[in-house]
Amino acid sequence: MLTATPATGKFLRRDPSEVAPWAETCGQIRPLVEEADGAAAEVHHVEIDHAKLHYHAQTDEFYYVIAGTGTMQLDEETIELHPGVVVYVPRGVRHKAVGKLTVLTVCIPRGVLHDIHEVE
């Protein structure tokens, strides 16, 4: 929901519980800030389960782990994930998270859902 106010102009408030999830490359995604919202970035609430190895040609991603533990494959390296960890994934890096995780992803620039290239 976009709302205009004289003091702040446009702002966005979206509650994850009000957004229906749908399946995508990493698991169940709830887009909190979408490309259509016109913001500088996209923000997604993602329940990761059986993610597929993929990369983005035009988009950088930040992952913030909210809950769960697991690992993330980044090209040929593997790192540990647990709540509070932030991972920056530059465009072109093949990546996937392994484990039952809840993450917040910030994708810059917007348009990431048209920039998913699955490797497996």
C-alpha positions, 0 to 999 in steps of 0.5 A: 500500500502506497500512501501520500502525506504532505510531510513525507511524500510517498511511503510503503508499509507492507505486513508479511502476514498480509502477502500471500507467498508463492514458490520460486527458486529459493522456496516460498517468497513474500515480496514486501517491496516489489518492482511495481512499487517503484522503489530503488530496491526490492525486499523479499521475505523468503522461507528457504527450502531446497533452493536451486543454484542460480545467479543474477546477471543484473542484480546484487543481493543482501541476505539477512538471516532471520531464523534457522541455520544452514549453509550458503554456497557462493561459487566454490565456497560454502559459508555457515548461516545462522540468525543475524548473519548478513551475506552480500552476493554480487551479481554473477555469483552462483549461489544457493542457501541450504537448510530451513531458513527464513531470510530477508533479501534486499535486491538492488536494483529492482527487477530481480524476479526477471533476472534469475538464471538457474544453474541446476 
